């Protein structure tokens, strides 16, 4: 009986609601099934240390993240349970906000492309106030859009225009110990951010309707299906997607039915996901097809309906 109770207790912990508050990385234990920004920051730390191998990071703690944690724990002689608690955070050199918030400030941190943290969002807010960051919403990811905004700011202020935010750039930005100031706009609610990001993604994609299909194409002179998605995500959201549809499918989070902005996947010339597009709602999706280039197609189309294998959400 004790064994059954213990098992139920563990199960309850493992399958608790995966959506939690946005605590600072290190403040909460992370495990399989959870979904929040801390997971993305964890993946970024593991990626920097060579353990997280996926081409892009997400907010979902799945099997790839667990395996990366297990490998790190093994290398550091920790309990290899794939759960990121105090001991693992300590080995990762991640302190909780209770330990570090009073001493660690945004202006003391160097930020550059590829990083994911709340400080990146604070940076974007400041750049947005100054008219350099043009996206309608801010994120925690430092992508190509953020880098270009930094470069433009650096050029205007006669700094080294390398796109890296170090002490000199922080000083020019007017940071006095923290990227967050009393005049900084509060982040929008998650629902507003999601709606705004989805609209920007779709509107950006529609700009390229009519662009011809080119095998291996990754620019507006010609796109293949994954090249189109990657280009649109980078331009609209500053998010870098894996190069192939098969890899994009691996990092996406499965959903039963697609919502506007989700990716829909199809099996075409080989087993598994080999084609994808952006779901627009009302049974339509935007994609780059080999026959027509970038355009909008009905999900009920006789060709695509027979090859549809599912939808996934890409977290950013």
Secondary structure, 3 states (H helix, E strand, C coil): CHHHHHHHHHHHHHCCCCECCCCCCCCCCECCCCECHHHHHHHHHHHHCCCCCCCCCCCECCHHHHHHHHHHHHHCCCCCCCCECHHHHHHCCCCCHHHHCCCCCHHHCCECCCCECHHHHHHHHHHHHCCCCCCCCCCCECCHHHHHHHHHHHHHCCCCCCCCECHHHHHHHCCCCCCCCCCCCCCCCHHHHHHHHHHHHHHHHHCCCCCCECCCCEECCEECHHHHHHHHHHHHHCCCCCCCHHHHHHHCEEECCCCCCCEEEECCCCCCCCEEEEEEECCEEEEEECCCEEEEEECCCHHHHCCEEEEEECCC
